[in-house]
Amino acid sequence: MKNILSILVSITGIACIVFGILFIMQASSSKAEIAEEIQPLAISQVSGTYDQVSAALKAATEPAQVQQLTMQKTSLGLAKSNIGVVEFAKNSGIVTIIIGSGLLLTGIVTFGRE
């Protein structure tokens, strides 16, 4: 019975490692897609540009300028949130791989013990 549990723990560990790798691969392809969508702007510049647009929006007085800056701020805010989700998925993949490695090692170590 103990060997069956060890095998189940090992299989769960392997599944976690596979899903972790899939998370990281998906995050990297999503990050490339985001970079392509905001092409004139680099991913590292999104936060700074968002802050500049927010400051300009507070100082804006004309309705047309306020509308344009509001649309820019909204688009940049969506880009910032997408970048955050991609980073979260990547970090979740790393954590899942670490957990899966621990489960796999635990299953292997306890397999032969009585």
C-alpha positions in Angstrom: 0.0 0.0 0.0 2.9 2.3 0.8 4.4 1.7 -2.6 1.2 2.6 -4.3 1.1 5.9 -2.4 4.7 6.6 -3.3 3.9 6.0 -7.0 0.9 8.3 -6.8 3.0 11.0 -5.2 5.6 10.6 -7.9 3.0 10.7 -10.7 1.5 13.9 -9.1 5.0 15.4 -9.0 5.6 14.6 -12.7 2.2 16.2 -13.6 3.1 19.3 -11.6 6.4 19.6 -13.4 4.7 19.2 -16.8 2.1 21.9 -15.9 4.8 24.2 -14.6 6.6 24.0 -17.9 3.4 24.6 -19.8 2.7 27.7 -17.7 6.1 29.1 -18.4 5.9 28.4 -22.1 2.4 30.0 -22.3 3.6 33.0 -20.3 6.6 33.6 -22.6 4.4 33.4 -25.8 1.9 35.8 -24.2 4.6 38.2 -23.3 5.8 38.2 -26.9 2.3 38.8 -28.1 1.9 41.8 -25.7 5.2 43.2 -26.9 4.0 42.9 -30.5 0.7 44.6 -29.7 2.3 47.7 -28.0 5.0 47.8 -30.7 6.2 51.4 -30.6 6.5 51.1 -26.8 8.7 48.6 -25.0 7.3 46.5 -22.2 9.7 48.2 -19.7 8.3 51.6 -20.7 4.6 50.9 -20.1 4.6 51.8 -16.4 6.5 55.0 -16.9 4.3 56.1 -19.8 1.2 55.3 -17.8 2.4 57.6 -15.0 3.2 60.4 -17.4 -0.2 60.1 -19.0 -1.9 60.1 -15.6 0.0 63.3 -14.6 -0.9 64.9 -18.0 -4.6 63.9 -17.5 -4.7 65.7 -14.1 -3.4 68.9 -15.8 -5.6 68.7 -18.9 -8.3 71.3 -19.3 -9.7 70.8 -22.8 -12.4 68.2 -23.3 -10.8 66.7 -26.4 -7.4 66.4 -24.7 -9.1 64.8 -21.6 -10.8 62.3 -23.8 -7.6 61.4 -25.7 -5.6 61.1 -22.5 -8.3 59.0 -20.9 -8.2 56.5 -23.8 -4.4 56.4 -23.6 -4.5 55.8 -19.8 -7.1 53.0 -20.3 -5.0 51.3 -23.0 -1.8 51.5 -20.9 -3.6 50.3 -17.8 -4.8 47.2 -19.7 -1.3 46.6 -21.0 0.0 46.9 -17.4 -2.5 44.4 -16.1 -1.8 42.0 -19.0 2.0 42.2 -18.2 1.2 41.5 -14.5 -0.9 38.5 -15.4 1.9 37.1 -17.6 4.5 37.6 -14.8 2.1 35.9 -12.4 1.7 32.9 -14.7 5.4 32.6 -15.2 6.0 32.7 -11.4 3.2 30.2 -10.8 5.0 27.9 -13.3 8.2 28.2 -11.4 6.6 27.4 -8.1 4.7 24.5 -9.6 7.9 23.0 -11.0 9.5 23.4 -7.5 6.5 21.7 -5.8 6.5 19.0 -8.5 10.2 18.3 -8.0 9.6 18.0 -4.2 6.7 15.6 -4.7 8.7 13.5 -7.2 11.7 13.2 -4.9 9.5 12.4 -2.0 7.8 9.6 -4.0 11.1 8.2 -5.2 12.7 8.3 -1.7 9.7 6.6 0.0 9.2 4.0 -2.7 11.7 1.5 -1.4 11.2 2.1 2.3 9.2 -0.2 4.4 
